């Protein structure tokens, strides 16, 4: 499939490819330049980190100690798909 760079160096992925990969506006792609100059684009999911203040950390510690608090459904669902970040490659 032939595509062209625009004046800013951007490319447009054809809608058939976006639909096939389930990509929507705002999706993130990892770009790698392979040996020989081939370009590899892979869709990636970025999950926002959760940051807690002092009060939030205290409530979390209390909840863990009580053993009676359940996780919110959305978090339980996300945790089923959680993965460990791979170690970065060192060149």
N, C-alpha and C positions, 0 to 999 in steps of 0.2 A: 504494500500500500504506500503510495507516494504522498507525502505531506510537505508543506513548505514552511519555512520560518518567516514570521512577519518582521517589520522593521525594528521591533524591540527584541527580537530573538526568541519570541514565544512561538509555540506550536499549538495547533488545535487538534484535539483527538476527535476523530469522527464519532458521531452519535452511536453508530453501530457498536463501536469498541466500548464506549462509555456504558452503554446498556448491557453489553455482554459481561463487563466487569463489575457492574453495579456502582459505577462512579457517578457521584453527583457534584454539584458546585461546592467547592470548598474541600473536596477530597485531597488527600495527600499521597504523593508518589515519591518513592525513593529512586534516585537516578544514580546509576553506576556506569562508568566507562570501562568496558572490558578490554582485554588484550586484543589488539588489532583494530581498536577504535569503535567497536560495536557499542551501542548505547542500550542499557537495560533499564526499563522503568517498571517498578513493582508497586502496586497499591499497598499502603500501610495504614494501620489504624493508630491514631494518637489518642490516648486517654489522658484527660486532665487529672493532674495530681490533686489530692485533697490535703489542704493545710489547715491545721487546727491551732487555735490560740491556747493560752494557758487554761482557760475555763473548759474549752473543748477537750483538751488532753486529760484534764481531771475527770470529766464525765466519762470519757472513753475508758480510763483506768478503772473507775467505779463499775462500769458496765461489765468489763472483763472479769472483775473480781466476783461480781454477783452471779454470773453464769446464767442469769434469767432473761437477759435482753436478747431479742432476736434482731437479725440484720434486716434492713429495709429490702423489700423485694427487688428493687432496681439494682442494688448493690450485689445481692446474691446472684442475680442473672449475669451481671458483668463479671463476677468472680469466676463463673463457670468457663468463661472464655479468656481468662487472664493467662498471660504467659510471662516467663522471665525474660527480661531484656537480654539479648545475646551480648557476650563480651565484645567490645570493639576490637576490630582488627588493627594490629599495630604493624605499620609498614617499615 
